[in-house]
Amino acid sequence: MKHLFLVILLLGAFVASAQDKINQLDDKGNRHGLWRGTHKESNRIRYEGTFDHGKETGVFKYFDDTKAGTVIATRDFSKGDGSCYAVFYDQKNNKVSEGKLANKLPEGEWKYYHFESKQLMSQEYYKEGKLDGIRKVFYKDGTIAEETNYKLGTKVGASKTYSEKGQLLESHIYKNGQYDGVASYYDGLGNKMYEGNYVNGKRVGIWKFFEKNKVIKQVKAAKFGQELIKYEQRNAKEASKTFEQLKEEKGGQE
């Protein structure tokens, strides 16, 4: 019994000693050694990592506010320049996003993933926390969905969107974040539907409507909206006719 009491006493002293070495400050008041932060209401561990006289070192782990204490993010400070490589996870340990943080802002390449998937959803580039470079968005099968160029957070230059089958759907030119230049629109089969120009985000000049890649109508920008309604109604009727014809052909074969 005495031996058991002694073991418990020594174990308690060891735990107390270990706890004394957590969340320590150096003689200049900087965090030093192993630190653990907690969620305010539950007092569960929120993060864990090691400081070297106020500077983060190694890998920091961040936990959700549940009994399981699931790791929802890591930050690797191994480069030693104050930046870190961050990875964010969902509660099933699937990656949500990853990339470099410098001065707590996104820097360089960042990757974002589809829900509960290893498939890339978007690829972005940052400079001082702002999008800078070509941003690509992908469908879940890996097919490109969108490409847009950015300069310090503002859309500039060419932008294109695609269907899940890889067909071009829209093509725009941006200037200072607004449409400025030729804009072209296509159906899901790659046939051009209409095209025209923008200046400072507004339609200008003559807009053209197409069928089978040939111009069938030209209207001034002010009348584009009215003509677009007619154009789409006409296409809907044609699509309905084609569907009915296919049904009849199928019925005749049975």
N, C-alpha and C positions, 0 to 999 in steps of 0.2 A: 504493500500500500504506500509505504514511504517512497519507494522507487517510482511508482506511478505519479505521485504528487511532484516528485523532483523533475520528471520528464515534462509534465504539464507546465511547471514553473519555467523550465528552460525554454520550452517551445514558445511560451508567451513572451519571454524576454527577447527571443530571436525575432519574432514577428514585430514587436515594438521597436526593436533596433532597426529592422528593415524599413518600417514605416517612417522612422526618423530620417532616413536617407532619401526620402521622396519629397519633391517640391522644395528643394533647398535653394538658397541664394548665396552668391559669393560675397566677398567683403565689399564689393562695389554695388551690391543690390541687384545684380543680374542673375537670372535663372541659371542654375548649374546642376548638371546631373539629370537623373530621371524625373520627369514631371508627369503628373496625371491630372487632367481637368475633369470636372464632373458636370452632368446635367443639373440645372438648378433645382428643379422640383423633386426629381427622383433620387438624386445624388449618385446615380450610376455613372460609370466611367464614360466620359465623352471623348477624350483623346489620351494618347500616351506617346511620349517621345523624349529624346535626350537633348539637353542643351549643353553647350560648351561656353561658359561665361557669356550667356545671353544669346548665343548663336545656335540655331537649330542644326543638328547633325544626324546623319543616318536617316532611318525611315520612321516617320510619325504615322500612327494609326488613329482613325476616327471611328467611333462606334455609335450605333443607333441607340435610342432610349428605350430599350426593351430588356427583359431578363436575359435573353440570349446574348445581348451585346454584340450583334453582328457588325463586322467591319464594313463600313459604307464608303470609306475613302482611305487612301494612303498618300503620303507626300514624301518623296525621296530627296533629301538634301545632300546627297553624297558628293555632288560637284564642288561644294564648298564655296560657291560664289554668291550665296543667298537665294539663288533660284532653286526650284524644286520641280520634280516630275510628279504630277498628280494623276491619280487614277480614282475614278468614282464608280461605285458598285450599287446594284440594287440589293434587296435583302435575300436574293437567291444566289448571290456571288457572281452575277453576270455584270460585265463591264457596261457602264452607261456612257462614259466619256473618259478621255485621257489626253494629257498634253502638258506643256511646260508653263509654269507660273514664274514670272519675274516681277518683283515688287508687288506681289499678290494679284497681278494682272496676267491674262493669257498672253503668251508670246510664242511665235512660230506656229508649227503645225499642231492642230487639235483634231481628234477623231471622236465622232459620236456614233453610237451603235443603235440598231433597231431593238425594239423591246424584247428582252429575254433572248437575244440572238448575238452571235459573233459577227454577223454581217454588218458591214459599215453602212451607216445611214447618211453621214455627211463628213466631209473633209474640209477644214477651214484653216486659214492662216491669219495670224494676228501680229500686230505691231503696237506695242504699248497699250494693249487691251482693246485695240480696234481692229476690225476685219481689214486685212490688207493682202490682196492676192486673189486667186481664183477660188471661189467656194463651190464645191461640188456636192450635190445631193443625189443619193442612190435609192432605187427601189430595193425591196428586200432580196431580190434575186441577183443583185449586183449591177443591174442595168442603170446607166446614168439617167437621172431624172431632170437635173438642172445644173447649169454652169453659169455663174455670174462673177464678174470681176469687181473687186473693191479696192479703194484707195483710202486708207485711214478712216474706215467706217462708212464711206460713201460709195454707192454704186457708180462705176465708170466703165465705158467701153461696152463690149459685146456681152449679151446675155441670151441663153438659149434654154428652152425646156423641151423635154422629150416624152413620148408615150412609153408605156411599159414594154412595148415591142421595139423600142429604139428609134421610132419615127420622130422627126422634128415636128414640134407643135407650134412653137412661138420663137421668134427671133427679134430681139430689140437692141437698140443702142442707148446707153445711158451717158448723161453728162451732168455732173454735180447732183447725182441722185435722181434725176428725172429723165423720162424718155426724151431723146433728142436725136433724130435721124430716122432712117428707114425701119419700119416695123412690119414683119410678115407673119401671117398666121396660116396654119395648115390643119388638115383633118388627120384622123388617125392612120390614114393610108399614105400620108406624105404628099397629098395634093394641096397646092396652094389655094386658099380660100379668099383672102383679101390682104391688101397691102397698101401702105401709105406712109406719110412722114409725120413726125412730131417735132415741135420746137418748144423747149422749156415745159415739157409735160403736156402740151396741148396738140391735138390733131390740126394739121394745116394742109393746104393745097388740095390736090386731087387724090381720092382714094379709089382703088381698083378692086373689083370683085371678079373672081375666077371660077370657071367650071372646066374640068379636065385640063387645067393649067393654061387656059386661054381666057383673055379678058372678055367678060360679058357685060360689064357695067362700070361706068366711071362717075363718081359723084364728088361734089365739094365736101370738105371736111364737116361743114355745118349740117349736112344732110346724111352723114354717115350712119348715125343711130337709127334713123327711119329705114334706110336701105338695108341695114343689117337685119332688122326684124323681118323684113320681106324675104331676104335671102335665106335666113334660117327656117322660116316657115316653108319656103319652097323646097329646101333640102329635106325637111321632115316629111313632107308629102311624098317626095321621091323615095325616101327610105322606107316609108310605109308601103308604097306600091311594090317595091322590090321584095319586101317581106311577104306580102300576100302572094306574089308570083311564085316565090319559093315554096310557100305552103301548098299552092295548087299543084306545082310540079311534083312535090313529094307525095301528095295525095293520089295523083295519077299513077305513080309508080307502085303504090301499094296494092 
